Amino acid sequence: MPNTVIDEGDGPVVVIRDDGPGAQCRNREFEWYAALVLISIAASIFVTPRTIEVGAFRYLLQMGFSVDHAWVMYGIIGTTRVAVLLLNGNIPFYGPHIRAILCVISALIWGMMAVALVRLTEDTGTLSLGIGAWGWATVFELRSLHRALIDVGRS
């Protein structure tokens, strides 16, 4: 079945592909990983809201995070990433732009999480094992941003 192209004149072209949802995002493993981690964090905060206040990431609160809104923020960003990844290739103009914006937001989140764990060192006297994990998540998110920006240039 051929692709269906919807062209509304001066606006962006929407391509409806016949290769199924998500077919254009199979090589975006880290973006999927990040989306699912964000959704998982949202669920954890929703189920136990005090997890940030009393847990290792309590310094996020000093950086402007609000426990009341954190699960919503993580959830919206994560589910938006899932939606955009599923639609990737079907919305050639908007998809890469939205992916790039979400990569920047996620990189900031991962970086803030790493910094919060570095600050926790003052309390514990030891380095958290999560510093490297969230630090590398920031690096890989920036790599995903680079890829999204390449796709922006193609759209």
Secondary structure as a PSIPRED ss2 file (coil, helix, strand):
# PSIPRED VFORMAT (PSIPRED V4.0)

   1 M C   1.000  0.000  0.000
   2 P C   1.000  0.000  0.000
   3 N C   1.000  0.000  0.000
   4 T E   0.000  0.000  1.000
   5 V E   0.000  0.000  1.000
   6 I E   0.000  0.000  1.000
   7 D E   0.000  0.000  1.000
   8 E C   1.000  0.000  0.000
   9 G C   1.000  0.000  0.000
  10 D C   1.000  0.000  0.000
  11 G C   1.000  0.000  0.000
  12 P C   1.000  0.000  0.000
  13 V E   0.000  0.000  1.000
  14 V E   0.000  0.000  1.000
  15 V E   0.000  0.000  1.000
  16 I E   0.000  0.000  1.000
  17 R C   1.000  0.000  0.000
  18 D C   1.000  0.000  0.000
  19 D C   1.000  0.000  0.000
  20 G C   1.000  0.000  0.000
  21 P C   1.000  0.000  0.000
  22 G C   1.000  0.000  0.000
  23 A H   0.000  1.000  0.000
  24 Q H   0.000  1.000  0.000
  25 C H   0.000  1.000  0.000
  26 R C   1.000  0.000  0.000
  27 N C   1.000  0.000  0.000
  28 R C   1.000  0.000  0.000
  29 E H   0.000  1.000  0.000
  30 F H   0.000  1.000  0.000
  31 E H   0.000  1.000  0.000
  32 W H   0.000  1.000  0.000
  33 Y H   0.000  1.000  0.000
  34 A H   0.000  1.000  0.000
  35 A H   0.000  1.000  0.000
  36 L H   0.000  1.000  0.000
  37 V H   0.000  1.000  0.000
  38 L H   0.000  1.000  0.000
  39 I H   0.000  1.000  0.000
  40 S H   0.000  1.000  0.000
  41 I H   0.000  1.000  0.000
  42 A H   0.000  1.000  0.000
  43 A H   0.000  1.000  0.000
  44 S H   0.000  1.000  0.000
  45 I H   0.000  1.000  0.000
  46 F H   0.000  1.000  0.000
  47 V H   0.000  1.000  0.000
  48 T C   1.000  0.000  0.000
  49 P C   1.000  0.000  0.000
  50 R H   0.000  1.000  0.000
  51 T H   0.000  1.000  0.000
  52 I H   0.000  1.000  0.000
  53 E H   0.000  1.000  0.000
  54 V H   0.000  1.000  0.000
  55 G C   1.000  0.000  0.000
  56 A C   1.000  0.000  0.000
  57 F C   1.000  0.000  0.000
  58 R H   0.000  1.000  0.000
  59 Y H   0.000  1.000  0.000
  60 L H   0.000  1.000  0.000
  61 L H   0.000  1.000  0.000
  62 Q H   0.000  1.000  0.000
  63 M H   0.000  1.000  0.000
  64 G C   1.000  0.000  0.000
  65 F C   1.000  0.000  0.000
  66 S C   1.000  0.000  0.000
  67 V H   0.000  1.000  0.000
  68 D H   0.000  1.000  0.000
  69 H H   0.000  1.000  0.000
  70 A H   0.000  1.000  0.000
  71 W H   0.000  1.000  0.000
  72 V H   0.000  1.000  0.000
  73 M H   0.000  1.000  0.000
  74 Y H   0.000  1.000  0.000
  75 G H   0.000  1.000  0.000
  76 I H   0.000  1.000  0.000
  77 I H   0.000  1.000  0.000
  78 G H   0.000  1.000  0.000
  79 T H   0.000  1.000  0.000
  80 T H   0.000  1.000  0.000
  81 R H   0.000  1.000  0.000
  82 V H   0.000  1.000  0.000
  83 A H   0.000  1.000  0.000
  84 V H   0.000  1.000  0.000
  85 L H   0.000  1.000  0.000
  86 L H   0.000  1.000  0.000
  87 L H   0.000  1.000  0.000
  88 N C   1.000  0.000  0.000
  89 G C   1.000  0.000  0.000
  90 N C   1.000  0.000  0.000
  91 I C   1.000  0.000  0.000
  92 P C   1.000  0.000  0.000
  93 F C   1.000  0.000  0.000
  94 Y H   0.000  1.000  0.000
  95 G H   0.000  1.000  0.000
  96 P H   0.000  1.000  0.000
  97 H H   0.000  1.000  0.000
  98 I H   0.000  1.000  0.000
  99 R H   0.000  1.000  0.000
 100 A H   0.000  1.000  0.000
 101 I H   0.000  1.000  0.000
 102 L H   0.000  1.000  0.000
 103 C H   0.000  1.000  0.000
 104 V H   0.000  1.000  0.000
 105 I H   0.000  1.000  0.000
 106 S H   0.000  1.000  0.000
 107 A H   0.000  1.000  0.000
 108 L H   0.000  1.000  0.000
 109 I H   0.000  1.000  0.000
 110 W H   0.000  1.000  0.000
 111 G H   0.000  1.000  0.000
 112 M H   0.000  1.000  0.000
 113 M H   0.000  1.000  0.000
 114 A H   0.000  1.000  0.000
 115 V H   0.000  1.000  0.000
 116 A H   0.000  1.000  0.000
 117 L H   0.000  1.000  0.000
 118 V H   0.000  1.000  0.000
 119 R H   0.000  1.000  0.000
 120 L H   0.000  1.000  0.000
 121 T H   0.000  1.000  0.000
 122 E H   0.000  1.000  0.000
 123 D H   0.000  1.000  0.000
 124 T H   0.000  1.000  0.000
 125 G C   1.000  0.000  0.000
 126 T C   1.000  0.000  0.000
 127 L C   1.000  0.000  0.000
 128 S C   1.000  0.000  0.000
 129 L C   1.000  0.000  0.000
 130 G H   0.000  1.000  0.000
 131 I H   0.000  1.000  0.000
 132 G H   0.000  1.000  0.000
 133 A H   0.000  1.000  0.000
 134 W H   0.000  1.000  0.000
 135 G H   0.000  1.000  0.000
 136 W H   0.000  1.000  0.000
 137 A H   0.000  1.000  0.000
 138 T H   0.000  1.000  0.000
 139 V H   0.000  1.000  0.000
 140 F H   0.000  1.000  0.000
 141 E H   0.000  1.000  0.000
 142 L H   0.000  1.000  0.000
 143 R H   0.000  1.000  0.000
 144 S H   0.000  1.000  0.000
 145 L H   0.000  1.000  0.000
 146 H H   0.000  1.000  0.000
 147 R H   0.000  1.000  0.000
 148 A H   0.000  1.000  0.000
 149 L H   0.000  1.000  0.000
 150 I H   0.000  1.000  0.000
 151 D H   0.000  1.000  0.000
 152 V H   0.000  1.000  0.000
 153 G H   0.000  1.000  0.000
 154 R H   0.000  1.000  0.000
 155 S C   1.000  0.000  0.000
